[in-house]
């Protein structure tokens, strides 16, 4: 493409996506905030599944609609039809297919599916009561990566993105009595997906988080938020949807401390702005105070447990409730302990991981990398007192010049912010991880930073940047040369000196850091591999001793960075990655964990725990 055409193409991209994007631009049609507390039918359990590697259930060989004998979503009893005989025949039968647990990734369910990467159909039947004027929704907490949803043979909707919730109305398709829910899940990623197919984590295709049938009144509370502002006031809003959304009285109760009332406008929106009550306990990692908050109208009510705190940057310090804080953290993938994780993050699985951070490492912070983690984990962070870095998987490279890809990223940010903005633990929205600097990439991230600030002006914006190595006046210098830094409240860098490359561990404390001193800096990643139990072999790489000494020397280096305000070393536990195939040390696992995949501590775990214990 010549330079003029290229410039016009990028200009078009920014007109389309870079225009001042009001938060509304990417607001999903339905949010159902607080759904987990509504009376809903959890559709977790055993579902039938049918492989469809050539996507015959979606499209025919010539790109037309699939042949009916392959349409997995048909509302039909195939065995009964076959018993009647006749010309029709089928090349699937969901009723007699194999069973699989939902939620969970299919890769862990069957050895034959370990590396299956493509379209898989899931189906389950469920009973529903007559709606009698109420409305019905399906809320999926996450489907990785594309979802095609059908109810009783009717297409209901689609979604792209493996880590954020989506809500589809099924009022018209739901039957009183038996219902047949079919979901096509396509795990394949490509050059236009977010992330692309190139990552350092496992495939994990499937309905990976819970699915619920939520029944609401005809006019219902779709969204309800409340937050403590720097001003000392508590502000928020409630959004109603339905025929009676306008002119409705809405009330909010904050525990036993305060109540407030407001009336919705013509768009069903009511706004609250009250002085924080005198006895309001601020949420902190040490005292993670949560209040039972109830939002109600004459017809509906939703509850949430909300912590009230403020987060800000002042010079190069991070202030929590006005006081400087150092983020004692670790990075975490969404993967439970055990030899065959299926990314089924139950409360107990998540609690086991966060317990190690809070009580094993004496941490107060967790980087939920590299994508929005389960709501279970974010709510537990609220409850246990762990501050959170949240990110969407704009990771390494995406198609920076493609406006459709940018819109996907902005929509993913919105789905994350709308889901988590009542979570006191979330303090940082990150817009990228280790993305190589280019004009298009920096513009892409700039639009993301603007978008997330428009969606949520109360939290801080960061990104995990790459560092440069240079020799200046004979000194070995690590520096940030990234134009994106100017868009960030908190700088963050991933640094692997002493693991990738030829640095000796003894050289690490002597490395000089040349970074902007006007803002806080976080070491968002550093780490080294070690196979648990591999010891006493001359401190070679992959031994526990090497990893432990790497941590000692890297922490000594970190202590010399004057505006260092936190760290989230890579990573709490070993995790699955098809990139890591050394037959002795890795076998498909990235071994940078401080714990093995089953939770056995390596020597370095104690090094970091001691360091944090003294901070
Ligand atoms: C990168 C990347 C991680 C990856 C890690 C590693 O920094 O952000 O996702 O797993 O390095 O190389 O282990």
Boltz pocket constraint, residues with backbone or C-beta under 6 A from the ligand:
constraints:
  - pocket:
      binder: B
      contacts: [[A, 200], [A, 370], [A, 433], [A, 434], [A, 494], [A, 525], [A, 570], [A, 590], [A, 592]]
      max_distance: 6.0
